[in-house]
Amino acid sequence: MTCEIIFLMTGDKNTPEPGPSMNDPNSPYYLTSTDHPGNVISSVILNGENYSNWVRIVTNALKSKQKYCFVDGSLSKPTSDSPEVHAWEKNNSMVIAWLYNVIDKSLHGSVAYAEKASEIWKDLKERYSQNNEIRIHQLGQEITLTKQGNLTVNEYFTKLKGSWDELGACLQLPT
């Protein structure tokens, strides 16, 4: 899905009015009455060692709210004379707050002054996706050393499958 902005033209051809995009549930600018800066969009909190799991869960949460375009940079900030600039700033600030809420407090200082959600996203990716080689090794060890022990078959399978899935995600070549 792409982020589209819709404008309706008034009698004055130089002054676009915001179209239904802010009231359209399919718009990236649409916020529900339950969307607020205190929302925690993921139960997984980034601690610096769980980036691959965290990024997948947060990506899905943002896509479900049609806000992923704010972190991947595909929805640029409109010019200051655009009627959409306020909506962009409001939503960008909301996404920044949501990201802040799913990052461990020890990492807050490194992202607190970012002005765009995409800056936070890029910074975290540059810092934490580099650890894939170490994580691949850790996952290999976890898989090798995992024993059923006191776990039920279901718990054992879930633990192994989670490790295998994370390993598969780490081994994917970048597009």
Buried (B, 14 or more C-beta within 10 A) or exposed (E): EEBEBBBEEEEEEEEBEBBEBBEBEEBBBBBEEEBEEEBEBBEBBBBBBBBBBBBBBBBEBBEEBBBBBBBBEEBEBBEEEBBBEEBBBEBBBBBBBBBBBBBEEEBEEEBEEBEBBBBBBBEBEEEBBEBBEEBBEBBEEBBEEEEEEEBEEEEBEEBBEEBEEBBEBBEEEEE
